[in-house]
């Protein structure tokens, strides 16, 4: 995989980052945006933030995203911007009210030229803070690819409601494995791309005799969208033509499908990281062009 920062944005969004410096640069972008206005929960920026150990350590039940970000940014300012510069950066991030470069300039030097203040905030202080926040993060997104058992758990949770995949159900584990929408910072667009990818994988599900049951389990078969999992077990038993009942579908068939699909996606992602999927369309996972390209691309042991 090419590490050049000039590569197309679609590729960059799929791999997220391939060098530690790229991650630091993306966090700098996050912080620059955050110093101007609150982060949109629908932004791709949150994907980068969740990959930082210092952010993940602050995740607790009931803690809001903004509270987590305020805590880690405050810790970063304490560690990297002593004295007057630290107060200025707290002002820039809105700790004392309305933020931005003007708020920082008021503390640094009211007579300072605006562009000089911006150079200090964006060009000196924010890079320090970003580098501190990225301490302990993986050197590339490939290094933090979750274990396949985590993908199994994510898919098992996903089949409770079935497809389509909506943005509120896209976990960090799914983000690690599923293609994002090219040239999009919208979590809604990314969820739609991930949904198309999952449906494409179900179309080429590698266990022929369970492919139809897999479609039913994930509510991708006609007439199953929005149905309960119990009802889908009943449909799975019906299409088995007496080979098994609903309890067998729940206890045996469901785990088989989940495990097979997890490994199918895992091997595809491993091939992608190894550069073996070069030539994939860049207009988003699961697009018609992508599905045509991906047919038959599932990898077997």
C-alpha positions, 0 to 999 in steps of 0.5 A: 500500500502506497504511503504517499499523502498524494494518494486519492481520498477514497483510498485514504478513507478505506485504510484510514492511515498507513503511517503514524505521521498520517495519524498525527496529521489527521488529529491535527485536522481534528483539533483545528476543526474543534478549535473553531466549532464543536465536532459534528458527531456525524464526522469521520473525525470521531473514527480517528479519535476512538483509535487513540488509547488516551481517548479510549481510556476515558470512555465510561458509561454515561460520558459524553463525547464532548466531555471525553474530548475536553478531558484529553485535550485538557491533559494534552495542553497541560503536558505540552503548552506551559504557562501563557500558551496553555491558557491561550489554547484553552481559550482557543478550544472554548474552555472559557467561552467562545473559542477560536484564534481570536480568543487565543490572541486575547491571551497571548497578546491583544496587539498581535497580528491575527495571522501570527496568532493563527500560525502559533495556534495551528502551526505550533501548539496544535501539532504539539497537542496532536503528537501527545494525543497520538502517543501509544497509537498503532503505527498504522491502521492495519496494526490495530485490526481487531481479532476475528472473534471481535468481528464475530461478536459485532456480526452476531450483535448486528444480526439481532436487528438485521440489515440495513446497517444504520450509522448508530450501529456502526461500531469501531470493529465494523469500521476496521473491517468494512469499506467506508464511502469514498470522499465522504466524512459523513457517518450516514454515507459510511454506514450505507457503504458498509451496508452495501459491502455486507450485502455483497458479501452475503451474495457471495457467501462461501457456504452454498447450502447456507447462503439462503439462510444467511440472507434470512438471518441478516434480514436481507432476504425478501420479506424479512426486513424489519422482522424479529430474529425469532421470525427469521429462525422460523423462516430458516427452518422453513427453507431447510425443508425439514432438515432442521427446526427453529431451535437448531437454527438458533443454536447451530446454524446461526453460529455457523453463518456468523463464523463463516461470514466473519472469516470471509470478511477477515480474509478479504480485509487481510488481502486488502491490507496486503495490497492484493485487492488493488484495482477495487473501485474507489466509489465506495464499498458495495457500489454496483461497480464494487460488487461486480469487481468483488464477485468471486474475491472471497478468499479461502484458507 
